[in-house]
Amino acid sequence: MCALPADGARLRHIHRYDGDMTWQKWSVVPVWALSLIGAVIVGVFETPELRVTWLAIVLAACVILTFVIQLIIHRKEGFVARATASMVGALAIVAAATAIFAVI
């Protein structure tokens, strides 16, 4: 409920979330970079029989890194969007690497 000032005008709620998190969008880039670098390393150095296992480990590391970064940012506004973007991007990169390794 908004309080009415003496002149009768309603006060606005000042601390609303406006969706602006431009600097926080960069929190997804390290996770995507880890997934890309991890996929390349797995593709170059691992045998074809163990690539899927190591790609799963890369994806698990991306999930852990996502939550570490979100804890460092220490902001609850936009948490779900940032965490989802990090994990879905990492999953897409690892899935693409898996598809490429299946063809090779």
N, C-alpha and C positions, 0 to 999 in steps of 0.2 A: 504494500500500500504506500503510495506517495503522500508525503506531508504537503499540506497547502501553506504557502507563505502568506504573509499578511495581505499582500495585494491580490490574492486569489489565483495566481498563476501556478501551474503544476511544476514541480521540480523534475528535472530529468535524471535518470539513473546515469551517473557519470562513469562508472567502472564497468561498462559492458564490453564484451569481447567482440571486436570488429573483424576478426579473421585475418588481420595483418600479421604475418609471421615470416616476412621475407628473409630475414637473417637466419631464421631457424630452418628454412628449407635446405640450407647448406648442410644440415645435420644428416641428410640422407646420402650425400655424395661419398663420404668415407665408407659407408656400408656397400654401396654399389661398386666402389673401387676395390674393396676387399673381395667381393664376389667375382669380379672380372679378373683380378690378379690371381686369385686362388684357382679359378677355372683354367687359366692359361698354364699355371704351374702344374696343376694336375694333368692337363693334357700333354705337356711336354715331358714330364719326368715320371709319370706313373704308367704301369702296364695296363693294357685295355681291360683286363679282368678286374682290376681294383679301382678303376676310375669312378664308378658309380659310388662306391663306398667313400672315397675321398671327396667327391663332390657333396655328399651328404654332410661330411664333416665341415666343409667350407660353408655350407648353408647354416649349419649350427653355429659356427663362429660368427656369421653375419647376424644371426638373431641375438647372440650375446652382445656383440658390438652395438647393435641397435639400442638395447636397453642401457648399456653403459653410457652411450652418448646422451640418451634422454635423461638419465640421472644427472649427468654433468650440466645439461641445460637447466634443469630444475624449474621447469614451467609446466603447469598442467594444461594451459590453454593450447589446443592443437596437438596434444600428445598422441591421440589416436590417429590423426591424419599423418603426422610425422612417422610414427612407428609403422603404420600400414604402408606408407610410401617406401620406407626403407626395406621392409621385408618383402613386399610384392616385387619391387625392383630387383632385389637380390635373387628372389625365386625365378624371375623371368630370365635373368642372366644365366643362372645355373641350369635352368631348363633348356635354354638355347644351347649351352655348352654340351649338355647331355645329348641333345638331338644331333649336334655336329659330330660328337664322338661316336654316336651309333652309326652314322653314315661312313665315317672314315675307317 
